Amino acid sequence: MPNMPHWGGGPPPFFPAIGAAVFFLLFLLALAAFLFMARRGGGRPPWARSAPEPPETDAKRTLADRFARGDLTVEEFMERASVLNWTPGTDTTDGDGKNGRNGKR
């Protein structure tokens, strides 16, 4: 049989070692991806922008600034805050939209 490989027609003797090496490399790749994701702590990917701020936040900030400057009386301030469904002093969010007080509400 001149066309037969010299190992007798079966797979080469090193073939199982190649399969084991590929499996081991894929396993290491999956482990590295898992550790990377676990270390990052989930959440948004680094290239994603943060969620846009709702327009009410800007309105509350403007209202508070105008009251602090003395442009509004207490009655005007409370009336305009009630239009925004806002009771000043009860908002527990920071400026970045996350919960204040270490994430507890």
N, C-alpha and C positions, 0 to 999 in steps of 0.2 A: 504494500500500500504506500505508494510514493507521495500522495497528497495529504496524508494524515500527519498531524503534528507529532512531535517526538514524545509527548506525554500520554499517548494512547487513546486519543479521541475524547477524553473528558476535559473538564476545565483545567486550566493551569494550576499548579500546586500553590501559587501565591494568591490566587483569586479570592479565597476567603479572607485573607489579611487585608486586601484592598477594601472589601465590603465593611469589615470591622473598623478600618481607619476612617472611612467616610461616615459611618454611623457615629463614631466617637467625635468627629469634627462637628457634625450636625448637632449632637447632644451638647457640646461645649458652646456652640453658637446660641442654641435655645436657652441654655443656662445663663449666658452673658446677657441676653435680651431680657430675661426675667429679672435678673439682679439690677439691671439698669432701670427698668420700670419700677421695681420695688423701692429703689433708692430715691428716685424722683418723687415718689409719694403720690403718683397719679395726678389728677388735675388736668389743666389745659397744657397743650404742647407749647414749648418755648416760643415758637414762631407765631402762635395765635395771639391776636389782640385781646385785651380785656373787654369784658362786656360793656356796652355803652351805658352811660349814666342816664337814668330816667329824667325827663324834663322837670319833674317835681323837685328833684334834688337841687337843681339850679335855681328854681323859684324860691325854695326855702332858704337857700343861701343868700339870695338877693334880698329877700324880706328881712332876714336876720341882720344883714349888713346895714340896710336902711334904718332899722330900729336902733342898731348900735351907734349909728351916726347922729341919731336924734331927729331924723326926717319924719318919723312916725310916732304918734302917741301910743300908749299902751292899748287903748281901745281900738285904734286903727290896726295895730299889729295883731291883736287877738282876732279881730274880724277877718283880716286877710288870711291869717293862719287857719281859721276855721273853713274858709273857702277851699283851702288845700287839704282839708281833712287832716290837719296837723295840730297836735297839742305840743307846743314847744317844751323841750325838756324830756320828752318821752322817746325821742328818736335815738335808737341805740346803734345806728350804723355809722361807720367811719366814712371819711371822704372817698375811700376806694370802693364803697359798696359792700364791704364785708361787715359782719356783725361785730360790734364793739364788745367790750368786756370779755375778751378772750374767747369770742365765738359763742357765748351763752346769751340767751335772751330771757 
